[in-house]
Amino acid sequence: MNAMVATGSMAAARSDPGEAPRLQGIMAYVQDSESEAVLRRLAAHLALPGFEVHRGNIATAERDLKTQRSPAVLFVDVTGIDRVLDAVQSLSDVCEPQLQLVVIGESNDVGLFRGLLSLGVADYLFKPLTSELLESVVWRLTNGGSRSGEGRLGKLIAITGARGGTGTSSIAANLATYLAEKASRRVALVDLDVRTGAQALMLGAKPNSGLAEALEVPGRIDDLFLERATISISPRLDLLASEMPATASQAMTVEAGEALLGRLQRSYHYVIIDVPMPLIDVCRPWLASANVQLIATEGSLLGVRDAVQRLDAAAAAGQRHILVHNKAGRPGDLAAEDLAMALGRPTDCEIPFLPRAFGTALNLGRPAWQDDQRAESAIALLARELSGQPVSATRGTAWGTGWGSAWRRMLGLGA
């Protein structure tokens, strides 16, 4: 037998109403002429649209897919690659969650097979390839044959303010564009303030009515609807933002939001939702389902009081959270050490007070980090924290004692 088949979770091809839009096409990267010839014969025989065969290996595929949409099925050759599992993990970081990956090697290696299975690879084939084998694999993957599991989901990030005016929309816009452009991730940014469409203004785009309609009725959310509702900001960043008349009523249902976010998570590495303060209660079910809740605060006593309450609620729910001190260094605010004492802990990340940089960026409809090195450094550190690479200072036990306890008692938060 010329193949070892692993039914993993790199992506699942399902056809139920809640599934994300399917990826299109098949791409193959192989290094030898024999494999290339077999794949080209198969492409001609099946006459499937978008069946491309290239010479190259898994590194070539990763390079190309950093700048273009992923295909539905991808064949990659790992012949001569020393650390195959690392290479597959690196490739998966730039591919879209729905991608179905087929790895081609030279030997029937059970250890390699098990490692690939754990990473969610769809198939492992070893050379020499045959037309019959490849045709059966393509048929199974493109028709949802025997694949199992729900597929890999993107990470849902909820960005909220400890109180109004902390700059969550600015943080969301800068973080989303950074993850898309610098980290080569596919990102969906959802502006839940459908009355103002602030994210569209920040990113130089024109809002539409798609998001507002999607949040009202779950049944409207299908492939064609999402294609019309999303606004393409860049090849890897899509925006959902609406702007309603001041007299219009804003309606959203929990079921519609869950259907929308679930579908987006099947198509994007990151789904970032910008949650305005007036909608915190309405959006609580979606906040609870987020992988990470990013809480922005400012260096005022009111900001501290509200941030502590939000942090306590997130901790009680067992949810991972990241505390961001926005506008750090603003005149009149608490110094960093006083802020940490009042909070009972240091913040995870700081974004400096840069009114000119962020103001100019807003007027130009572009993220501030693209033009200001200080802003870029701060957003880069936040992206690292979000990906699970901590950048904050080590937290000690002294923050809740002494002056820290005094601050908390003064704010009515207990010792």
Secondary structure in CASP SS format (residue, H / E / C, confidence):
PFRMAT SS
TARGET T0000
AUTHOR 0000-0000-0000
METHOD secondary structure of the structure
MODEL  1
M C 1.00
N C 1.00
A E 1.00
M E 1.00
V E 1.00
A C 1.00
T C 1.00
G C 1.00
S C 1.00
M C 1.00
A C 1.00
A C 1.00
A C 1.00
R C 1.00
S C 1.00
D C 1.00
P C 1.00
G C 1.00
E C 1.00
A C 1.00
P C 1.00
R C 1.00
L C 1.00
Q C 1.00
G C 1.00
I E 1.00
M E 1.00
A E 1.00
Y E 1.00
V E 1.00
Q C 1.00
D C 1.00
S H 1.00
E H 1.00
S H 1.00
E H 1.00
A H 1.00
V H 1.00
L H 1.00
R H 1.00
R H 1.00
L H 1.00
A H 1.00
A H 1.00
H H 1.00
L H 1.00
A C 1.00
L C 1.00
P C 1.00
G C 1.00
F E 1.00
E E 1.00
V E 1.00
H E 1.00
R E 1.00
G C 1.00
N C 1.00
I H 1.00
A H 1.00
T H 1.00
A H 1.00
E H 1.00
R H 1.00
D H 1.00
L H 1.00
K C 1.00
T C 1.00
Q C 1.00
R C 1.00
S C 1.00
P C 1.00
A C 1.00
V E 1.00
L E 1.00
F E 1.00
V E 1.00
D E 1.00
V C 1.00
T C 1.00
G C 1.00
I C 1.00
D C 1.00
R C 1.00
V H 1.00
L H 1.00
D H 1.00
A H 1.00
V H 1.00
Q H 1.00
S H 1.00
L H 1.00
S H 1.00
D H 1.00
V H 1.00
C C 1.00
E C 1.00
P C 1.00
Q C 1.00
L C 1.00
Q E 1.00
L E 1.00
V E 1.00
V E 1.00
I E 1.00
G E 1.00
E C 1.00
S C 1.00
N C 1.00
D C 1.00
V H 1.00
G H 1.00
L H 1.00
F H 1.00
R H 1.00
G H 1.00
L H 1.00
L H 1.00
S H 1.00
L C 1.00
G C 1.00
V C 1.00
A C 1.00
D E 1.00
Y E 1.00
L E 1.00
F E 1.00
K C 1.00
P C 1.00
L C 1.00
T C 1.00
S H 1.00
E H 1.00
L H 1.00
L H 1.00
E H 1.00
S H 1.00
V H 1.00
V H 1.00
W H 1.00
R H 1.00
L H 1.00
T H 1.00
N C 1.00
G C 1.00
G C 1.00
S C 1.00
R C 1.00
S C 1.00
G C 1.00
E C 1.00
G C 1.00
R C 1.00
L C 1.00
G C 1.00
K E 1.00
L E 1.00
I E 1.00
A E 1.00
I E 1.00
T E 1.00
G E 1.00
A C 1.00
R C 1.00
G C 1.00
G C 1.00
T C 1.00
G C 1.00
T H 1.00
S H 1.00
S H 1.00
I H 1.00
A H 1.00
A H 1.00
N H 1.00
L H 1.00
A H 1.00
T H 1.00
Y H 1.00
L H 1.00
A H 1.00
E H 1.00
K C 1.00
A C 1.00
S C 1.00
R C 1.00
R C 1.00
V E 1.00
A E 1.00
L E 1.00
V E 1.00
D E 1.00
L C 1.00
D C 1.00
V C 1.00
R C 1.00
T C 1.00
G C 1.00
A H 1.00
Q H 1.00
A H 1.00
L H 1.00
M H 1.00
L C 1.00
G C 1.00
A C 1.00
K C 1.00
P C 1.00
N C 1.00
S C 1.00
G H 1.00
L H 1.00
A H 1.00
E H 1.00
A H 1.00
L C 1.00
E C 1.00
V C 1.00
P H 1.00
G H 1.00
R H 1.00
I C 1.00
D C 1.00
D H 1.00
L H 1.00
F H 1.00
L H 1.00
E H 1.00
R H 1.00
A H 1.00
T C 1.00
I E 1.00
S E 1.00
I E 1.00
S E 1.00
P C 1.00
R C 1.00
L E 1.00
D E 1.00
L E 1.00
L E 1.00
A C 1.00
S C 1.00
E C 1.00
M C 1.00
P C 1.00
A C 1.00
T C 1.00
A C 1.00
S C 1.00
Q C 1.00
A C 1.00
M C 1.00
T C 1.00
V H 1.00
E H 1.00
A H 1.00
G H 1.00
E H 1.00
A H 1.00
L H 1.00
L H 1.00
G H 1.00
R H 1.00
L H 1.00
Q H 1.00
R C 1.00
S C 1.00
Y C 1.00
H C 1.00
Y E 1.00
V E 1.00
I E 1.00
I E 1.00
D E 1.00
V C 1.00
P C 1.00
M H 1.00
P H 1.00
L H 1.00
I C 1.00
D C 1.00
V C 1.00
C C 1.00
R H 1.00
P H 1.00
W H 1.00
L H 1.00
A H 1.00
S H 1.00
A C 1.00
N C 1.00
V E 1.00
Q E 1.00
L E 1.00
I E 1.00
A E 1.00
T E 1.00
E C 1.00
G C 1.00
S C 1.00
L H 1.00
L H 1.00
G H 1.00
V H 1.00
R H 1.00
D H 1.00
A H 1.00
V H 1.00
Q H 1.00
R H 1.00
L H 1.00
D H 1.00
A H 1.00
A H 1.00
A H 1.00
A H 1.00
A C 1.00
G C 1.00
Q C 1.00
R C 1.00
H E 1.00
I E 1.00
L E 1.00
V E 1.00
H E 1.00
N E 1.00
K E 1.00
A E 1.00
G C 1.00
R C 1.00
P C 1.00
G C 1.00
D C 1.00
L C 1.00
A C 1.00
A H 1.00
E H 1.00
D H 1.00
L H 1.00
A H 1.00
M H 1.00
A H 1.00
L H 1.00
G C 1.00
R C 1.00
P C 1.00
T C 1.00
D C 1.00
C E 1.00
E E 1.00
I E 1.00
P E 1.00
F C 1.00
L C 1.00
P H 1.00
R H 1.00
A H 1.00
F H 1.00
G H 1.00
T H 1.00
A H 1.00
L H 1.00
N H 1.00
L H 1.00
G C 1.00
R C 1.00
P C 1.00
A H 1.00
W H 1.00
Q H 1.00
D C 1.00
D C 1.00
Q H 1.00
R H 1.00
A H 1.00
E H 1.00
S H 1.00
A H 1.00
I H 1.00
A H 1.00
L H 1.00
L H 1.00
A H 1.00
R H 1.00
E H 1.00
L H 1.00
S C 1.00
G C 1.00
Q C 1.00
P C 1.00
V C 1.00
S C 1.00
A C 1.00
T C 1.00
R C 1.00
G C 1.00
T C 1.00
A H 1.00
W H 1.00
G H 1.00
T C 1.00
G C 1.00
W H 1.00
G H 1.00
S H 1.00
A H 1.00
W H 1.00
R H 1.00
R H 1.00
M H 1.00
L C 1.00
G C 1.00
L C 1.00
G C 1.00
A C 1.00
END
